[in-house]
Amino acid sequence: MHSHGQDEILGTADSDHDLVVFLEGAGVVEPEGIPDDPQWVEWRAGHVHQFHAA
């Protein structure tokens, strides 16, 4: 998350649900559609909505 000029990692998500929970905890209103919005989410090391063990 980018806040107050700095990037902050909210956690490592293992599912879309985890991502929504992280965003809710950060105060994002209506976070359910955000996993599909590339302006909000940068998917790394895989395809969108695919979660892999590190």
C-alpha positions in Angstrom: 0.0 0.0 0.0 1.2 3.5 -0.8 0.4 5.9 2.0 1.9 9.3 3.0 4.6 9.0 0.4 5.8 5.6 1.4 5.1 2.0 0.3 4.1 -0.5 3.0 3.6 -4.2 2.7 0.4 -5.2 4.4 1.1 -8.9 4.3 1.3 -11.9 2.0 -2.0 -13.0 0.6 -2.8 -16.6 0.0 -6.1 -15.9 -1.6 -8.3 -13.1 -3.0 -10.1 -13.1 0.4 -6.8 -12.4 2.2 -6.1 -9.5 0.0 -9.6 -8.0 0.6 -9.1 -8.5 4.4 -5.7 -6.6 4.2 -7.4 -3.8 2.3 -10.3 -3.6 4.8 -7.8 -3.4 7.6 -6.1 -0.5 5.9 -9.4 1.4 5.7 -10.2 0.9 2.1 -13.9 1.2 1.4 -15.5 -1.5 -0.7 -12.3 -3.5 -1.4 -14.0 -6.5 -3.1 -13.4 -5.2 -6.7 -9.8 -4.1 -6.1 -8.1 -7.4 -6.8 -9.1 -6.9 -10.5 -7.9 -3.3 -10.7 -4.3 -3.0 -11.9 -4.1 0.6 -10.5 -4.5 -0.9 -7.0 -2.8 -4.4 -7.2 0.5 -5.4 -8.7 0.5 -9.2 -9.2 4.0 -10.6 -8.8 5.5 -13.9 -9.7 2.4 -15.3 -11.3 -0.9 -14.7 -13.0 -3.8 -12.7 -11.6 -5.7 -14.6 -8.9 -3.0 -17.3 -8.7 -1.4 -17.8 -5.3 1.7 -19.9 -4.8 3.7 -20.8 -1.7 6.9 -18.9 -1.4 
